[in-house]
Amino acid sequence: MSVRFAILAAVFLATLVGAGAAKADAQICDRPTNAWDNAAQANGISLYTLEWSPFGAPEWGWETYTPLIQREIGSPCDPASPAFAEALAGFQARYGLMATGQFDQPTFQVFRGLWQERRPFVMARVRGECPEPPPINMLGYLSPQEEHAERMTRLLRRDVLEAYRRMAAAARAEVPAIAADPELMQIFSGFRDPEADAARCAAQGNCDGLRRAVCSPHRTGTAIDIHVGHVAGMGVDSTDPMSRRHMAQGPAYRWLVANAARFGFTPYVFEPWHWEWTGDDTAAGGR
């Protein structure tokens, strides 16, 4: 078999597999579920119009959170579809909520609790602990190609760095749009020295536990901020609702939501760019 023929055969097979997966998703999402039509209609409206403040500041709609929600309920379907409403109702029933199939704030609080519990750093803070930074000999240097130009960071824990490298390579191999943009998947913040972080907190006065924490997960060398895209004129870590929504709909974030657990990483729901290594590809919500 010639090399050219082998390559063509591999491409053809990949196309068939992708088409088969897309067809399967379409069959799941398009099947008749008339019982959930009203819930689907309500979700389609609230997706863009819900006025709420899940993290303190006002937001419109819940589109930013749909990739994580779709993964959690095991549905690839559009949030305005009856199939999504049916899957959401199943989730609500499992967690003792009213199984309406409609997205609401009590349901989001359950999602948020599950996502937070998967972050070992958060659970340490619940116990009243602030983890100590790792010894310097446990930290490794990022290469220039791994660092985002806007922020020059140098260090991560070595095991985390290796996991990140495997993850970034997989993302670029699996998604052409990520491979085509060398900035996507670059890191703009990794290990941060606690003393330097404390000084910046004092200088900028923004350590409110949301935008930045007094005891930051970055002190552990296991937290990374990944460039997943940004709105022109806004920073790569802008918490503006429009910016976060834009990031959450991009190819890098969507790939991370679907695949980061394979490499032991779990997200912080408020920041699409922030991921933490658990050291366990099942503890991060892997399926």
N, C-alpha and C positions, 0 to 999 in steps of 0.2 A: 504493500500500500504506500503510495507516495505521500510525502509530507503535506503537500497541498490538498490531496484528497482527505487526509486525516483531519486537517483543520476545517475543511468544509463540512465534513461529517459531524465534527464536534459542534460547530455553529448551528447546523441543522437540528441536532439533538437538543441543544440548549433552547432553540426557538420552540421546538415542540413541547419541551417541559414547561417553558414560560407560558406558552399558549394554553397548555392544559391547566396550569394553575389559575390563569386568568379566567378560563371557562368555568372551572370549579367554583371560583369566587362568585362569578356571575350567576351560576345556578343557585348558590346559597342565598345571594342577595336579592335575586329577582323572583324567587319562588313566592306564590301567593300566601300572604299572611294577613288576611283582611281584618282579623281581630285587632291588629296593631296599627291600622291606618290613622286613627285619630292621634295616637301617641307619636307616630312618625311626623304628622303634620305639626304638632306642637313642638317637637324637637327641631324641625326645619325652621320654625320661626325663632325659637329661643336661641338657636345656634348663633344668630347674629344680633339679636335684640335684647337678650337678658341683661338687665342692669343689676350688677352685683359687685361685691368687693371681697373676693375670696382671700386676698392677701393684704387687705387694708385699703389700697387705692381702688378707685372705681374702674370697672371694666365693662365692656359691652360684648355680650356673647361668650361662648365657651369653645370657639374653634381652636384656640391655642392648645387645649387639652385633649382634643379628639384623638391624636395618635396614641397617647397613653391609654385613653379610655378604650379605644378599639382593641388594643392589645390585651387589656385587663379582662374584657368581657369575651375575648376570643372571636371577635367579629370584624371582618375586613370591610363591612358594608358602610355605605354612606350614612352619616348621622341622621339624615332625613328619611331613611328608608324604614319600612315596617320590620325588616329583618334585624336591623340595628335595635329598634325598640324592643323586639322580642328578646334579643340577647341581653339587653340592659335590664329588662324585667327579670330575667333569670338571675342576674347578678343581685338585683335588689332583693329577691326572694331569699337568696342564699345568706344574705347579711341582715335579715330581719327587717327590711324596709318594705314599704308598700310597693308591690310589684306593678307599678303603673306603666313602665316602659318609657316614662318621660324623664329627661334629665332635670334634676333639681339640686338645690344646695345641700340638703341632707345626704343625697347620694354622693355628691362630690366630696363631702367631708369623709365619707367612708373610703373612697378612692384615695384621698390625700393621706389618710391614716395608714393605709396599706403601703403606699409608696414611701412614706417616711420611715415606717418600721423596717424597711429593707436597707436602710442606711445605717451601718454599724455605728458611725459617728453620732448620729442622732440618738440612738439607743444608749450610747455612753453618756450623752448629755442628760438624758432622762434619768439616768442613775446618779447624776450630779458630778460626773467625771469630765475632766478636760484632758484628753489624751496628750501625753508628752510627745514632742517631736522625735523623729528617729535619729540615731547617731549619724554623724556626717558620713561615715564609711558605708552606710546603707543607701546612700543617695547616688544616683547616676546622672550624668549630663545628657541633656537633649542635644540632638544634632541641629545645626542651623536650619535644615529643611523641615524640621519638626516644630519650629517655633514660629508663631505668627508675628509678622513684621511690626504690628502695633504695640506688642508687649513682648519684651525680651525676658523670658524666664529660663532658668538654666537647669533646674534639678527636679527629679522625682525619685521616689523609692525605686530601687532597681527592678524589683519584681513587677511593680506597677508599670514601669517604663516598657518592660518586655511585653506585658499584656497589651498595653496601648499600641505598640508597634505591630503586633499581630492583628489587632482590631483595625487599625488604619489601613494596613495592607489589604485586608479582606474587603473593607468598604470600597477601596479604589478598584479592586479586582471585580467586584460584583455590581457596581453602579457606574456606568459611563459618565454621568453628570458629575459625580464626585471626582473621578479620575481626571476629568477635563479642567477642573479648577484646583490648582495646587494649594490654594489657601484653605479649602475645606478640609477639616479634620486636623488642621494644625493646632497646636496648644498655645494659648496666650496667658495661662497662669497655671502653675503647678505648686511645688512646695514653696511656702512662704514662711520666713523666719518669724516666730511669734513676737519677738521684740520689735521687729520692723513693722509688723502688722499692727501692733498696739500703738506705735507712734503714728502710723497713718490714720488709725481710728481717731486718735486725739486731735490730729491736725484737721481732718476732714469732717469729723463729727457725724459720721453716717453709719456707725456700728449699731444698727437698730435690730439686728437679728434676722433681717430679711435681705437687705442689700449687702450687708457685711456683718459678720459676727465677731464679738469680742474674742470668743474662743472659736477660731475658724477651722473647718475641716482641712484647709490647705496646710495647716501646721503638721499634719500627719504624713504628708508626701504621697497620699493615696487619692487626693482629689485633683481633678484636672478640669480646666475650662477649655473647651474645644470650639474652634471657629466653625459654626454651622450656618454661616451667612449673616448678613445684616442689611438693614435699610440704609440707603445712601443718606449720608449726613448724620447718621446715628452710630454710636459705638457698637463694638462687637458684643458688649455686655450691657447694652441699654435695656432697662427694665420698662421702658415705655410699652404699653399694651400692644400698640401697632407693631413695634419692633419684635416683640416676643411672638406675636401671631405669625409674622413673616418667617421667623426662624423655624417655628414649629411645622410649617407647611413645606419646608425645603427638603431636598433629597437627603442631606446629611443627617438631619434630626430624625427623619422618618426611618432611615436605615438604622440609626442608633437605637431607636425605640424597639425595633424589631429584632436587633441582633446583638446589642451591647452585652446582654446577659451571657451570651456565648463566651465572652472574654472576662466575665466577672465584674462588669460595671453596672451600676444602677443610677438612675437619674435623681436630680432635685427638680421637682415639678415646676417650681416658680421660674427657674433659670434653664432654658433649653440648652445652654452651653455647658452646664455644670454636671459632671459625672464623677461618681466615687467608686473606687475599686473595693469589692468585698472579699476578694480572694476565693470566691466560690461561684461557679457559673450556674448554680441552682439557687443560691440565696438571693441572687439579683433578680429573681422573678423569671428565670428561664423556664421555657416550656419545651 
